[in-house]
Amino acid sequence: MARFCIERALELGASAIRVSLNKNVTDSATVFNGQLDKVTHSSDRSIFLYLFVDGKYGTFSTNRLERADLDAFLIKAIDTTRLLESDPCRSLPQKARTVQDAVTGFEAGLFDKAYFEEDVDSRIAKALRLSKYEKLMASPSKDWSLISEECEWSDSVDDTILLDSQGLEARHTETSAGCFCEMNVSDKEGNKYSGYWWDSSWSADKVDLEECAEKALKKVLKQFSPKRSRGGKYKMVVDTSVASRLLTPVINALNASSVQQKMSFLEDSLGKKLFPANLTIMDMGREAGKLGARLYDSEGVAVRNAPIIENGVVKQYFTNTYLAAKTGFEPTVEDVSRPCVKAFVQTGESSGNIELQDILKLCGSGVYVTGFNGGNSNPVTGDFSFGVEGFRFKNGKITHPVKEMLITGNLIELWNNLIAAGSDARACTRWQIPSLAFSDVCFSA
């Protein structure tokens, strides 16, 4: 089907074409208060055409995949592309940059053959296993009451084939499975709290069903009796489950599109040491069997393990073929695959495990952030303001939850106050960002 699109587009006058054919199936089962609430199934397939015609460029997609429909669609797509303005920066990537080893689709190690053994009944059974509602209602607590519990099991399979008129043929096939539980609880005074937990993997056998609800409940109960805290500068420890919130604007600022549009606080930063010497962030897309692994980007350019920031020095912008031609930057890949923050404490890289408790002990006293409540960052200046929730800690031990706090500052200054990064990033996340610790963070209350 994809080859037909390439052959036909060239016959119709296209100078080059890239075709992406995508298929997805997703299933889920949801349980509410111990009873089956919803079962969903969705299936989708689509074809995306990236057309280069007479120095002009257009993108088109359709899910009508019969050959006659595709032929008519291609004719209209090429005619439409000819109406657009010329863009000399548009081209396919150099063939030498494209992936050569994504042949079967299974090379990334993210395909679970057991996926095809699942059916509606097995998915419902897993969703029901997640629920602890009946157990909790049978043994109610004197200190709190359960308002509601929602649990969900979901799984999916994605298959993508990428071809272009230079001879590229690449495939990526991936399964995923995950569970989720949310608890809503009321304390003795009638105050309501909520919390959730989740786990996921490319293999259903690697998903922890048994402790999902218990961990969600523990998160809720720890929120009881929050106290207000005075504003000021504190050491801040950020939990691994939310630490990516502080890295996302940095990664976005390293996108060549942001730089080219003057919307990046890291403009003109390539090769410069703007971060602390202890900070190294690697893009580890070629770690087979790890979530986020992939061999190529949407252009078919081969992914490689490479530093993003190394010893505080900015090592790369994420630059696709088009932006390389527009900016003069060296082409890399279009976006990050699997960013991994290297563990360290103040004295340098650590060879041992650094867990949350180690970081709390190192910091002594401060605020342990477990969630972000709104806020934003300025992509041009890096100034930020985030609402946070979490706990105060003293002498390395959590003392009580806090509420209604705000952190403000500048992202470059914040990251230069980084004093520790753990080795506790969750395996179920594509972004491997561990617990982080910062000094001199400005809190308002």
VOKELUM-642617 format. One record per residue: y, z, x of N, C-alpha, C, CB in turn; residue in three letters. Coordinates in steps of 0.001 Angstrom, whole numbers, plus 500000, padded with zeros to 6 digits. Atoms other than C-alpha are relative to their C-alpha. Glycine has a CB too. Layout:
<rs>
YZXYZXYZXYZXALA...
</rs>
This chain:
<rs>
498794500000500823500000500000500000501263500000500862500002501212499066MET498851499932499103502420500961502777500100498734500850499902501240500902ALA499990501230499202501381497971504870500511498812499175498584499701500540ARG499508501061500881502023495692501899501527500039499938499397500142498578PHE498538499875500066505586497045501655500653499469501269500405501464499776CYS499440500479498737506196496321505327499936498472500070499247500624501197ILE500167501445499931504789492796505179500933499280499026498553499625499710GLU499179500649501025506633491944501970501484500119500328499717500610498623ARG498584499822499660509967493401503145500415499040501098500276501443500434ALA499679500941498927509854491299506307500057498569499478498969500107501130LEU499961501323500619509052488211504236501307499779499245498812499822499053GLU498786500093500817512094488963502064501276500054500831500019501115498980LEU498823500077499151514424489076505063500404501274500691501111499542499218GLY499677498768499281514415492671506283499713499815501484499195501200499434ALA500231500076498554514754492972510054499063501108500467501330500084500760SER500887498883499668512905496312510123499847500871498764500551500832501209ALA500243499123501141511445498855507721499113501164500443499342499216498825ILE500889498849499870509939502327507705499565500393498598500701501202500745ARG500556499640501308507655503452504848499331501360500104498987498925499502VAL500651498690500076506652506982503932499332500123498636501028501166500231SER500777499841501235503900507473501350499547501452499917498767499016499959LEU500235498558500115503583511043500072499213500323498736501333500764500001ASN500788499538501140501031512730497808499915501527500060498569499354499998LYS500034498538500068501054516358496661499309500442498728501421500591500069ASN500598499333501158498963518518494355500252501499500158498450499683499878VAL499709498569499970500047522092493517499427500673498764501518500249500094THR500557499214501100498245524682491381500439501450500145498451499897499968ASP499677498584499945499176528237490466499481500711498758501512500202500141SER500385499134501121498040531112488254500836501265500104498451500332500011ALA499107498838500025500397533936487220499448501049499048501434499589499582THR500452498864500792499427537372485921501186500927499779498820500751500699VAL498905499081500338501943539594484115499427501240499336501043499314499068PHE500509498716500514501140543261483532498497499972499759500711500364498705ASN501457499977500027497474542695484248499344498935499158499554501293499526GLY500549501027500889497061539768481832500433498611500475500457500239498535GLN499668501369499615496921536052482563501184499509499177498781499063499814LEU498764500408500668500364534674481764500207498497500022501182500677500642ASP499677501423499893500556531113483022499102499345501049501498499799500361LYS500732500830499043498498528403484727500717498661500077498488499820499584VAL499286501270499858500237525350486156499262499076500962501441500240500491THR500562501038499125499101522112487753501000498854500049498585499503499490HIS499100501148499866501332519390489138499478499079501084501446500456500321SER500455501011499052500517516178490935501087498944500126498645499363499549SER498903500932499792503001513810492492499660499053501145501314500756500290ASP500092500940498885503006510719494633501227499100499943498669499159499943ARG498797500827499938505923508623495802500012499227501312501282500867499861SER499851500801498794506866505996498329501483499863500304499329498603499841ILE498612500096499554510095506003500333500126498803500947500462501327500702PHE499743501189499194511499502812501869501313500175500753500039498726499114LEU498802499941499164513973502822504760500208498586500543499862501075501177TYR499840501434499777515316499278504960501169499685500930500195499290498678LEU498969500498499095517273497568507745500115498501499740499657500311501522PHE499829501385500444518691494266506474501374499494500441499841499885498450VAL498745500638499581521340492079508167501009501020500534500615499229498828ASP499104498993499429522779495061510070500407501085499026501222499341500523GLY499691499009501025522844497176506913498767500866499741500476499312498691LYS501082499029500144520740500179505910500015500614498608500113501099501067TYR500113499364501312519443501530502611498696500757499871500109498963498891GLY501215499218500262516933504130501437499715499975498507500148501470500512THR500410500136501388514958503846498213498660500690499810499920498512499587PHE501292499378500274512071505619496536499568499695498574500066501524500228SER500563500229501330509766505086493588498627500655499923499905498477499684THR501376499519500195506600506568492100499179499015499167500007501380499321ASN500751501073500662505570503331490436499346499169501097500933499107499075ARG500659500499498796502974502210492939499019498858499751499282501119500664LEU500775501222500185501264499249491344500653498875500799499897499624498490GLU499476501007499078501624496200493571501099499144499366498872499108500483ARG498969500822500656503592494147491045501315500772499891499528499553498592ALA498797499177500089506011497036490507500662500161501365499663501371499416ASP499455499864498655506398497521494244500697498719500453498892500368500982LEU499404501271499605507115493847494768501379499833499366499087498831499603ASP498709500113500691509874493843492144501001501016500553499819500206498478ALA499138498943499461511249497102493555500549499601501360499229501327500110PHE499569500433498669511374495687497096501079498916499913498798499480500803LEU499012501077500154513255492578495946501368500582499645499546498992498909ILE498728499387500412515911494709494211500579500870501111499804500841498726LYS499530499120498928516092497177497105500660499213501126498841500820500555ALA499428500814498921516726494463499689501302499341499542498989498923500463ILE498753500573500523519315492762497456501107501053499978499781499427498580ASP499013498921500036521062496111497030500490500343501401499408501244499333THR499620499681498623521019496807500770500998498985500537498762500047500903THR499081501060499518522764493490501409501422500202499474499485498606499572ARG498666499742500552525691494738499279500735501108500751499892500366498530LEU499413498865499312526303497715501579500789499573501227498923500979500395LEU499256500267498776528633497962504575499052499967501199501100501062500210GLU500790500040498772527250497105507995500101501342500727500474498844500920SER500014498761499230526273500040510182499204499750501280499385501186499169ASP500703500370498761525463499098513798499225501150500639500988499466500995PRO500696498846499415524220502635514572498612500212499392500836501259499813CYS501288499815500680521228502296512239498923499146500649500119499654498506ARG501145500730499459517882501342513750498778500902499957500276499512501452SER501200499202499800514286502447514077500061500653501378498720499130499855LEU500034499397498658513653504836516991499252499105500974499345501391499954PRO500745500752498997512483503323520251498518500322499880500514500317501424GLN501434499811500206508732502820520019499419501026500963499271498679500157LYS500512499041499015508190504886523182500210501440499572500662499773501338ALA499721498633500462509615507925521382499115500404498834501457500130499599ARG500762499688501204507281507688518400498642500602500346499817498745499149THR501258499278499802504115509707517978498838499026500150499739500961498829VAL501172500846499775500828508242519203498698500688499605499933499588501454GLN501250499251500165498312510998518462499817500602498613499936501094501014ASP500172499515501373498756511673514713499202498969499223501379500274499311ALA500841501092500494495839509481513724499303500363498695498964499622501045VAL500804499625501169493686511367511221500782500817498981498787500781500441THR499257499082500860496290513749509788499606501450500200499801499626498565GLY500514498640499841494274516787510841500329500604501364498505500006499794PHE499760499534498636495560517127514415500825501281500062500693498926500786GLU499171498785499990498058519871513491499199501251499664501149499856499015ALA500860498847500262495141522097512470500389500802498781499998500890501172GLY499525499301501193496550522943509035499261499572498738501481499764499823LEU500763500486501158493846521525506776498772500866499771499582498529500199PHE501116499140500388491383523765504939499062499206499093500506501295499284ASP500958500769500792488313521857503738499578500749498744498776499666500837LYS500415499200501151487511524739501382500964499871498826499875501455500400ALA499045500193501099490609523824499333499348499277498823501224499208500488TYR500582500818501061488538521298497399498887500713499235499465498722500585PHE500965499191500747486121524023496329500677500847498927499225500900500951GLU499262499208500991488866525745494320500033499273498650501445500282500494GLU499811500551501339489085525273490565500853500976499210498631499737499286ASP499125499159500823491034526790487680499485501432499947500115499430498580VAL500556498651500131488670529743487302500162500813501280498528499924499623ASP499888499253498744488726530679490990501453500391500271499447499167501174SER498583499672499807492531530545491065500421501146499074500883498756499745ARG499700498908500929492781532747487989499400501304500505499467499680498589ILE500665498795499489490301535188489532500802500611501149498563499671500468ALA499204499480498892492453535498492653501294500629499509500307498892500994LYS498778499424500555495593536085490609499715501361499357500625499041498967ALA500373498729500630493811538833488649499656501051501056498806499797499046LEU500303499063498911492579540412491903501271500589500594499189499302501097ARG498734499512499471496179540724493007500541501180499197501019498880500017LEU499360499030500890497123542857490029499399501401500147499878499537498554SER500388498583499995497023546672490243500566500712498770500491500696501295LYS499312499437501157498682547166486868499134501015499255500418498889499055TYR500852499098500781495734548683485012499694501274500771498695499300499612GLU500275498828499169494937551016487907501205500937500022499631499572501433LYS498801499177499954498526552216488117500296500647498647501188499164500447LEU499745499437501329498832552697484354498983501078499645499978498896498942MET501039498998500277495582554670484290500280501325500706498631499470500426ALA499668498783499254496950557157486842501501500033500246499217500069501350SER498542500048499866500699557395486166500526501104500914500655500112498630PRO499355499036499116502979559182488603500995500852499228500701499286501158SER499002499130500618505204562113487712501413499636500432499714501450500344LYS498684500274499427508032560750489814500565498636499634499929500112501479ASP499523501333500343508251557182488604499080499374498960500087499110501255TRP500820500725500982507010554789485923500110498507500271500444500329498536SER500051501441499768505952551180486252500540499262498784498558499543500315LEU499437500804501089508064548818484150499226498702499847501489499703500252ILE500721501278500069506384545550485021499458499636501369500916498874499470SER500601500542498783504229543799487579499706498526499759498696500782500397GLU500300501425500093504047540055488187499331499556501292501288499169499727GLU500757500468498840501492538474490513499700498509499842498682500813500170CYS500278501437500052500890534855491433499167499564501192501305499200499954GLU500749500707498962498349532857493388500340498528499875498449500242499874TRP499726501439500029499209529290494356499389499341501219501520499725499941SER500471500786498859497788526597496574500388498546499801498465500135500178ASP499575501395500077498583522994497396499400499212501148501533499891500019SER500370500914498916497651519979499482501058498900500056498554499395499784VAL499011501048499763500157517542500985499420498986500982501334500598500541ASP500486501074499132499310514193502529501127498985500154498697499325499416ASP498903500931499726501920511967504195499555498969501024501255500755500502THR500260501090499071501496508599505843501331499325500317498967498976499408ILE498747500605499559504345507109507889499688498758500819500849501006500824LEU500189501262499288504399503471509004501358499349500212499044499049499220LEU498796500820499867507078501196510397499629498627500555501044500694500915ASP500256501389499624507430497543511349499845499801501502501111499128499497SER500271500074498567507149498359515068498548500324500336500917500942500747GLN501399499692499773503514499335514606499653501476499916499604499490501315GLY500283498575500172503866503087514039499084500219498810501301500795499820LEU500827499522501105501066504571511938499655501455500292498698499121499821GLU500202498567499779501034508365511626499679500682498685501244500641500648ALA500410499302501215499540510843509195500030501510500239498583499544499554ARG500020498532499969499944514559508431499431500491498676501437500595500252HIS500643499444501189497647516382506002499964501513500141498560499419499804THR499839498546499908498216520053505199499664500664498671501435500359500423GLU500228499158501171496898522641502771500791501284500167498485500302499804THR499326498705499946498653525857501877499503500862498855501542499835499935SER500407499037501022497768528995499925500862501230500160498480500359500109ALA499140498823499911499791532045499060499893500897498791501423499584500181GLY499959499038501100500071535174496973501360500688500006498844501047500119CYS498696499369500180503116536988495623499867501094498956501082498961499583PHE499995498922500990503655540275493819501377500635499945498927501062500330CYS498722499323500202506823541801492356499801501180499061501065499024499435GLU500089498776500781507057545358491030501392500422499535499337501124500823MET498781499420500540509759546805488763499683501412499538500574499138498832ASN500323498583500178509877550591488638501247500757499575499413500605501301VAL498916499102500402511998553332487038499723501395500541500156500032498454SER500199498623499533512551556765488597500205500986498845500972500327501167ASP499927498985501057512780560058486678501354500000499296499727501381500579LYS498658500037500608516517559562486076500265498694499248501066500191501077GLU499838501266500698515973556080484625500591498898500839500840500197498820GLY499498501051499126517297554172487636498887498994500284500549500596501320ASN501010501064499850515526550847488050500074499381501394500197498902498922LYS500123500572498670514300549357491301498954498882499948499612501093501053TYR500989501078499919512406546221492232499716499668501459500494498738499244SER500388500401498654510533544989495278498858499005499935499601501220500842GLY501049501021500001508146542242496288499342499945501373500577498609499615TYR500703500292498755505624541249498934499275498683499819499008501145500389TRP500677501292500086503937537969499770499232499752501288501013498855499735TRP500745500427498825501501536375502157499603498544499781498739500911500251ASP500371501408500134500586532765502886499328499528501277501238499127499682SER500676500610498863498532530571505187499604498583499613498755500835500438SER500556501315500313497148527071505474498579500128499482500033499092501233TRP501371499752500454493729528606504715499978501158499016499069500294501195SER500055498947501007493013530631501582499325501257500525499273499505498771ALA500708498844499460490661532910503538500892500892500848498825499543500817ASP499108499227499136493552534050505727501080500738499215500648499088501017LYS498992499350500833495671535264502792499495501379499572500338499127498756VAL500375498625500338495618539042502226500312500282498534500737501009500912ASP499832499732501423495072539518498510500046501492499684498882499351499224LEU500265498630500408494098543166498530501214500907500118498884500558500813GLU498915499060499768497252544808499873501360499496499523500074500320501454GLU498716500583500398499934542557498383500734500908499008499784498606499382CYS499356499163501016500633544733495323500385501362500571499073500182498791ALA499695498691499416500432547991497314501245499942500869498816500506500821GLU498830500123499131502983546745499825501264499774499179499809498853501000LYS498845500190500875505298545579497035500434501331499395499676498985498886ALA499687498698500598505072549015495408500638500935501027498729500643499418LEU499430499144498953505743550817498695501452499625500278499171499896501294LYS498628500436499781508866548719499184500923500531498918500074498482500050LYS499184499503501105510115549775495755500247501494500147499326499703498652VAL499890498548499984509421553491496139500887500500501140498623500619500113LEU499153499600498879511207553646499492501491499878499671499672499156501224LYS498596500203500355514420552592497722500591501150499197500144498727499222GLN499533498923500867514649555767495620501088500830500687498826500900499592PHE498925499092499568517770557962495911500807499462501173499419501339500376SER499158500514498913519968555712498050501294500800500105500317498506499781PRO498754499283499764523076557260499602501049499045500539499784501171500975LYS498905500766499421526458555879500449500199500443501450501310500183499174ARG499746499687498602527300555695504129501405499578500375498973499317500910SER498667500350499528530607555641505928499963498684500773500573501123500881ARG499895501204499206531772552387507407500193500338501468501143499134499500GLY499832499798498566531952551929511172499120499059500784499692501436500378GLY500863500810499146530170550359514110498699500739500258500702499658501330LYS501320499403499833526437551021514223499081499024500729499397500397498630TYR501103500854499595523357549729515919499288499522498742499019500750500958LYS500645500591501176521580547413513490498643499449500395500881498883499380MET501336500566499860517861546715513312499728499166498758498910501118500191VAL500246500906501126516944543729511117498509499737499908500790498662500159VAL501433500173500208513450543521509644499597498541500163499597500504498616ASP500486501364499763511368540495510577499966499146498729498613500052500607THR500111500762501241511046539521506902501311499339499595499527500899498890SER498699500566500380514788538760506666500818499558501212500795501018499195VAL499226500283498788515842538183510296500423498541500112499198500380501215ALA499641501424499919515900534393509837501380499730499409498953499148499278SER498673500192500596519102534856507787501085499925501084500314501147499013ARG499008499993498934520957535484511046499821498838500968499935501304500753LEU500243501135499106519350532584512931500307498667499334498560500010500476LEU499792501270500718519714529918510231501347499351500301499883500229498512THR498723500667499699523468529336510758500114499524501441501140500930499702PRO500001500457498615522865529051514516499260498664500115499353501059500922VAL500767501248499986520171526392514008500794498880499323498635500192499296ILE499198501009500694522402524576511498501130499483500886500576500578498703ASN498885500390499127525242524567514045499541499114501147500692501236500555ALA500549500846498942522932522832516545499533498646499477498848500706500681LEU500312501307500556522342519920514174501099499026500375499829500073498466ASN499006500966499540524053516844515562500907499519498876499313498817500638ALA499168500392501137525291515996512076501165500966499836499164499947498707SER498933499004500106527252519258511926501003499835501137499415501424500009SER499119500179498841528636518669515423500873498761499822499174499887501300VAL499278501261500147529614515080514675501090500095498930499027498874499653GLN499039499847501087531425516146511485500980501147500229499269500215498702GLN499102498889499656533304518964513284499783501202499083501461499546499920LYS500350498881500878531483521509511135499041500956500708499368499483498688MET500901499165499219529804523472513943500777500891500949499012499141500776SER499379499083499049530912526574515821499357499884501385499896501440499491PHE500638500243498708528588525374518622500303498592500525498488500199499883LEU499562501291499473530423522086519193500292500126501496501255499490499239GLU499765500030498557530569521169522890499342501185500709501498499992500286ASP500677498844499401528061523923523703498774499616500821499591500968498918SER501230500423499338525210521843525155500073500296501503499747498495499758LEU500053499655498592524228523191528560500821501212500393500442498854500791GLY499145498846499707526546526185528276499295501309499625501343499881499242LYS500573498682500267525587529857528374500930500749499040499792500809501332LYS499196499345501027526988531203525116499319501235499434500303499033498883LEU500782498905500553524277533765524371499492500877501139498822499466499145PHE500449499101498929522798536723526273498830499421500780499607501349499422PRO501030500545499109520509536002529207498594500302499509500177500551501400ALA501332499640500500517614537719527434499547499151498818499983501450499602ASN500346500740501218517723535336524468499409498635500342501238499828499103LEU500659501308499903515212532480524518499358499685498655498929499980501151THR500571500465501269514327530546521364499339498656500275501100499884498863ILE500761501221499782511613527914521644499680499338498659498704500299500783MET500506500742501153510722525185519164498559499614500326500893498724499677ASP501411500135499643506909525330519178499243499255498904499366501385500242MET500607500783501066505971522566516756498571499566500281500826498804499741GLY501341500487499653502824521618518649499018501143500245500071499111501235ARG500960498902499953501051524941518218499005499783498856500718501408499889GLU500957500358501046498020523669516277499469501254499309498835499181500589ALA500534498894500783496852525936513481501027501033499603498926500661500754GLY498928499067500339500203527747513170500909499355498956500813500407501270LYS499132500551501035502400527343510092501258499411500633500371501084498965LEU498868500710499447505169524868510814499619498972501046500949500964500585GLY500433500976499002503087522864513265500110498581499432498547500293500453ALA499952501416500376503688519111513141500084499179501275501215499693499051ARG500007500863498826503331516196515513501172499034500021498711499230500062LEU498907500974500045506290514092514353500972500365498900499463498574499786TYR498995499765501033509498514169512315500000498845499007501403500176500627ASP500023501004501065510449511976509374500260498589500505501019500347498951SER499844501323499406511358509087511710498736499556500720501173499991500963GLU501182500304499211507965509270513402500158500348501465499664498557499868GLY499775499603498603509471510637516628499084501169500337501498500383500245VAL500947498974499591506967512776518525500704501334500221499267499570501269ALA499510498639499794507614516512518368499418500533501302499624500928498798VAL500502499353498791507315518469521601500467501452500013500481499251501281ARG499571498620499803507463522151522489501159499995500989498821500899500511ASN498805500079499157510940522630523911500926501169499701500739498660499783ALA499044498915500243513625525302524340501169499535499133500524500551501329PRO498772500215500778516449525495521819501149500709500716499844500527498519ILE499109499190499164518260528288523648499108500650501048500810501088499150ILE500834499464498933516870529330527046500846500864500920499317498863500793GLU499247499041499187518108532429528851501490499948499668499785499720501497ASN498622500012500480521252532208526737500690498656500043500785500947500777GLY499386501327499857521908528524527509499544499081498868499645499375501373VAL500326500961501063522065525969524667499360498778500637501273499597499178VAL500770501049499331519423523385525585499914498696499219498622500492500271LYS500114501262500732519419520862522743500740500038498680498550499666499756GLN499577500245501374521051519478519651498858499261499312501350499175499938TYR501002500740500767518766518209516905500631498671499571499500500831498747PHE499303501282500078519645514538517068499031498880499671500725499700501310THR500852501136500336517974511698515213500570498715500600499858499864498469ASN499621501266499380518245508034516195501412499579499606499010498911499617THR498682500404500498521301507366514039501108500824500651500063500146498471TYR498955499148499451523288510369515266500110499859501509499740501443499635LEU499928500269498563522358509616518877500918498807500264498587499735500579ALA499141501172499843524014506207518470501456500315499646499487498852499129ALA498644499651500433527026507761516700500715500893501010499953500694498649LYS499377498968499174527619510609519149499835499785501503499435501328499635THR500308500127498580526143509503522461499105501094500526501253499982500784GLY500933498952499581523892512576522520498628499393500279499893501107498919PHE501376500422499773520385512228523868499199500211498725499367500775501185GLU500797499796501212518050511661520895498874500984500257499431498667499496PRO501097499031499899515611514494520281499126499843498760500541501479500133THR500632500094501315514111515226516841501048500343498964498755500946499883VAL498956499858501005515933515397513546500282501446499620499626499233498778GLU499774498607500358515444519128512909498937500883500657499985500179498464ASP500900499047499376513667522264514029498658500015499278500621501400500008VAL501333499925500587509914522596513455499554501439499813499000499256500866SER500553498642500022508833526118514355500707500851501046498464499983500256ARG499245499217499012511507528242516068499345501351500252501447500202499532PRO500628498739499604510109531236517982500935500736500948498610499756500669CYS499157499163499144512257534033519409499100500802500938500908500952499147VAL500814499301499000510809535432522638500321501487499994500233499408501408LYS499833498548500019510258539187522675500645500506501284498654500683499790ALA499431499347498826512335541350524991500627501336499583501057499081500687PHE499164498818500157513992544734525399501104499897501042499170501335500159VAL498789500125499199517203545466527286499743499592501452500743501294499977GLN500258500270498592515592545237530719499450498606500256499049501014500538THR500503501353499812514197541755530098498794499716499140499658499769501440GLY501160500396500781511122539978528755498919501067500064499455498662500492GLU501052498979500049508316542275527650498637499335499995500162500904498757SER501356500537499972504677541640528432499121500656498947499385500186501379SER500783499294501001503496544091525781500527499759498600499988501477500296GLY499566500113501384503805544347522019501234500876499772498858500400499034ASN498805499248500375507178545435520674500046500028498484501313499366500608ILE500045499855501447506830546730517129501310500584499480498819500884499585GLU498795499477500634509484547838514659500285501427500448499866499946498484LEU499787498605499638508957551498515492500517500136501430498707500787499836GLN499497499989498626509526550767519190501491499696500036499236498988500861ASP498591500402500019512844549113518367500863501101499397500179498691499208ILE499256498882500589513972551970516100500169501128501014499283500522498738LEU499941498942498986513144554447518867500980499637501100498610500255500598LYS499076500466498976515021552349521411501450500160499556499716498544500342LEU498629499953500511518119552224519211500462501430499698500112499151498744CYS499635498619500286518019555913518311500489500180498583501052500467500958GLY499412499838501332520341555884515291500737498726499613500960501220499960SER499293501169500489521850553190513106499578499640498598499778498832500915GLY500351500507501331521146551024510068498868498982500155501248499354499287VAL501159500906500025517804549306509417500139499108498778498634500796499971TYR499734500945501086518464546186507319498694499352499557501022498919500442VAL501217500588500553515645545064505023500285498903498981499158501074499360THR499668501050500956517531542667502770501461499613500091499669500443498590GLY498634500502500055520648540532502424500352499707498553500173498733500881PHE499550500209501374522633540469499185501262499146500005500257501353499288ASN498859500901500052524841537406499174500771499975501304500917500393498877GLY499181500178498813527619536638501591499881498591500550499612501007501061GLY500000501344499440528226533611503763500501500043501433500864499050499151ASN499448500149498658529179532351507213500779498702500064498882500029501078SER499150501173499837531856529881508229499379499091501054501452500406500397ASN500685500866499025530136526883509897500908499550501132499436498784499304PRO499067500468498982533292526013511868500307501084501023501285499522499352VAL499608498907499104534184529421513315498846500930500352501107500801499371THR501081499054499785530904531350513042500279501379499445499713500106501446GLY499708498712500633532627534211511213499091500193498800501487500088499575ASP500934499750501089530323535879508703500340501278499257498584500071500527PHE499918498797500821530249538443505920498769500006499107501335500049499154SER501255499922500742526866539498504502499860501377499352498795499712500929PHE500400498750500623525952542134501956498589500347500440500090499906498462GLY501310499589499507522991544176503174499495501223499246500062500294501501VAL500644498791500510520521546790501952498986500451501034499321499755498606GLU500962499504499031518200549003503894500015501506500098500269499404501346GLY500173498572499772518000552456505460500829500450501201498514500336500215PHE499484499364498799519773554790507831498815500547500781501028501129499656ARG501024499374499180517685555962510760500675500848501085499062498927500633PHE499473499061499020518192558794513237498863500453500899500680501214499309LYS501025499642499024516297559641516417498733499149499835499654501485499871ASN501110500932500119514144556578515774499204500102498727499102500184501120GLY500750499817501241513046557718512311500898499720498788499421501434499924LYS499251500329501211514113556422508902500285501280499224499219498984499117ILE499608498788500713516052559082506977500172499777498491501287500536500583THR499771500226501429517196557598503650500498498583499772501010501022499435HIS499471501336500318518023554305501888501520500021499846499355499463498714PRO498553500137500176521614553051501826500273498871499021500713499734501360VAL499645501045500965523416550895499303501444499573500198499782500489498555LYS498645500538500046526519548767498939500660499978501372500843500806499043GLU499418500151498671527086547945502609500189498525500331499115500677501059MET499613501356499639528604544870504194500125499931501519501337499584499302LEU499785500211498566528399543533507754500907498792500176498645499798500759ILE499061501081499724531170541341509149500094499797501506501400500305499394THR499836500275498578531862539675512476499910498517500279498959500747500813GLY500149501380499557531258536485514425498589499830500555501081499625501071ASN501411500168499644527788535037515005499771499961501513499462498729499376LEU500188500019498554528251534343518716500133501414500565501018499051500671ILE499835498619499538529536537885519255498810500856499583501303500602499448GLU501149499227500467526711539307517143498786499772500891499665499634498553LEU501182500294499193523995537515519117500177500450501442499691498513499959TRP499779499474498659525633538570522383499848501519500063501376499604500484ASN500279498568500070525130542149521213498516500269499730500857500650498913ASN501438499821500205521376541567520867499429500879501116499270498623499957LEU500566499097498991519527544413522611498475500005499993500510501409499777ILE501462500057500014515924543791521563499528498991498967499399501388499706ALA500705500863500951513616541297519873498526500371500067500226498465500317ALA501381499531500025510152542361518772498987498886500202499725500690498703GLY501102500967499966506785540670518881499237500059498688499047500277501198SER500632499712501287506111541361515202500285498956498932500450501337499510ASP499781501048501010506989538048513518498724499780499198500453498670500668ALA501160500163500866504690537484510540499384498606500171500394500237498532ARG500708501267499801502063534782511023500141499074498801498529500260500276ALA499924500809501220502645533598507444501334499275499848499766500874498793CYS498711500669500091506110532227508229500095498863501023501140501009500213THR499780501134499097507121528905509763500977500378501100500522498778499223ARG499044499524499015510106530505511491499496501316500559501416500161499383TRP500536498804499365508741533051513961501145500854500569498996499615501119GLN498878499154499631511680535463513987499560501457499839501268499682499129ILE500480498623500080510700539074514815501107500954499570499431500438501342PRO498965498989500189512543542331514196501012499884501134499387501432499945SER498916500156499034515914542172515941500872501249500002500847498746499679LEU499095498855499904518268544883517180501301499570500660499347501157500792ALA498671500331499503522025544554517745500807501281500162500721499011499048PHE499087498859499842524647546971519018501367499645499437500121500416501492SER498584500148500383528220547506517774500211499022498854500809499546501192ASP499818500833501195527807545837514380500948500711499048498634499702499300VAL498982499429500872530737546372512025499483500067498571501298499178500066CYS500433499768501371529620547893508707501164500499499164498840501004499957PHE499065499462500987531860548368505679499163500610498877500984498884499451SER500772499278501020530796550713502873500861500284498794499435501311500563ALA
</rs>
